[in-house]
């Protein structure tokens, strides 16, 4: 079962969009014990609906999310439990936000908000840039020209 983030109606899993208000419905988590999967479909800070995983690393994960206030797509960088237990990782996340919020360049994503989940795990809300994964592009094309 899925729950519409806007009207809060419960709908069957076959729906991708709420028939009542047109909202995108989150996919239900597939494994509640997987720290990455547990956030899929969740609404964080009463504003950001976690829509899908973009990538993950040793201490964190980046998700595609929808800002429910503006309906804009954003990226959400969240420390995973292993990263949250390391004080340096949380400090680096705060430093990253301070740096991003001071910079303005077409070559750097914008930082919009530093917040935390209901259970105190910090996350950043960032500009979402649609495109190909850099690692996949390098694997496909090799070295890139500097102008690119």
C-alpha positions as a printed Julia matrix, in Angstrom:
148×3 Matrix{Float64}:
  0.0    0.0     0.0
  1.1    3.55   -0.75
  0.11   6.81    0.94
 -0.3   10.04   -1.01
  1.98  12.71    0.52
 -0.55  15.46   -0.27
 -4.03  14.13    0.46
 -2.88  11.26    2.73
 -5.2    8.73    1.04
 -4.04   5.11    1.04
 -3.83   3.58   -2.42
 -2.85   0.19   -3.84
  0.74  -0.43   -4.94
 -0.21  -0.42   -8.64
 -0.73   3.38   -8.55
  2.24   5.59   -9.43
  0.29   8.86   -9.26
 -2.53   9.8    -6.89
 -5.79   9.81   -8.89
 -7.23  12.42   -6.51
 -4.61  15.17   -6.73
 -1.92  14.03   -9.2
  0.9   13.7    -6.63
  3.76  11.29   -7.31
  3.41   8.34   -4.95
  6.55   7.05   -3.22
  7.62   3.46   -3.77
  7.27   1.37   -0.62
 10.56   0.35    1.0
 11.72  -3.11    0.01
 13.81  -3.9     3.09
 13.06  -2.04    6.31
 16.36  -3.16    7.88
 18.53  -1.74    5.09
 19.51   1.77    6.29
 19.27   3.15    2.74
 15.94   1.5     1.91
 14.27   2.64    5.12
 14.18   6.25    3.9
 12.58   5.56    0.51
  9.06   6.93    0.48
  9.56   8.81    3.75
  8.89  12.51    4.28
 11.74  14.24    6.1
 11.46  17.53    7.98
  7.76  17.58    7.04
  8.82  18.79    3.61
 11.01  16.44    1.57
  9.56  13.26    0.1
 12.35  10.76   -0.6
 11.65   9.41   -4.11
 14.67   7.27   -4.98
 18.32   6.49   -4.39
 20.87   8.29   -6.59
 24.0    6.82   -5.0
 25.59   5.75   -1.75
 29.0    5.5    -0.16
 30.61   4.35    3.05
 29.07   6.98    5.34
 26.12   8.38    3.43
 23.62   8.25    0.59
 22.17  10.74   -1.87
 18.49  10.54   -2.72
 16.25  12.23   -5.26
 13.47  13.98   -3.37
 10.51  16.26   -3.96
 10.14  19.49   -2.0
  6.46  19.27   -1.05
  6.23  23.06   -0.57
  7.52  24.03   -4.02
  7.11  20.72   -5.95
 10.73  21.06   -7.1
 13.05  18.09   -7.41
 16.05  18.24   -5.07
 18.94  16.01   -4.02
 19.1   14.98   -0.37
 22.45  13.92    1.1
 21.93  11.88    4.26
 24.46  10.39    6.64
 23.84   6.68    7.18
 24.02   5.24   10.7
 27.71   4.35   10.27
 28.52   7.9     9.17
 26.34   9.47   11.84
 28.23   7.61   14.55
 31.46   9.2    13.3
 31.52  12.8    14.65
 33.88  13.96   11.88
 31.35  12.97    9.2
 28.6   15.12   10.73
 31.04  18.02   11.12
 32.11  17.7     7.46
 28.46  17.71    6.37
 27.88  20.98    8.25
 31.05  22.47    6.72
 29.93  21.37    3.27
 26.61  23.15    3.74
 28.28  26.36    4.95
 30.6   26.34    1.93
 27.83  25.6    -0.58
 25.54  28.25    0.86
 28.26  30.9     0.3
 29.14  29.91   -3.26
 27.29  30.71   -6.45
 28.54  29.17   -9.67
 26.99  27.27  -12.57
 29.62  24.59  -11.86
 28.64  23.94   -8.23
 25.32  22.65   -6.91
 23.46  24.99   -4.58
 22.9   24.06   -0.94
 19.37  24.87    0.24
 19.0   23.49    3.74
 20.76  21.61    6.53
 18.31  19.66    8.65
 17.92  16.33   10.42
 15.6   13.36   10.4
 13.16  12.69   13.24
 15.78  10.43   14.8
 18.5   13.11   14.64
 20.45  12.07   11.52
 21.72  15.16    9.64
 21.02  15.73    5.96
 21.62  18.36    3.29
 19.12  19.46    0.67
 20.92  20.3    -2.56
 20.19  21.38   -6.1
 19.3   18.34   -8.23
 21.22  18.17  -11.48
 19.89  15.68  -13.96
 22.48  13.97  -16.11
 24.67  10.98  -16.58
 26.73   9.56  -13.74
 30.32  10.83  -14.1
 31.82   7.41  -13.44
 29.65   5.85  -16.16
 30.53   8.66  -18.59
 34.28   8.21  -17.98
 33.94   4.48  -18.42
 32.06   4.99  -21.68
 34.16   7.79  -23.21
 37.5    7.74  -21.38
 39.24  11.04  -20.69
 37.11  14.12  -21.25
 38.18  17.37  -22.84
 38.75  20.16  -20.25
 36.12  22.37  -21.91
 33.48  19.76  -21.29
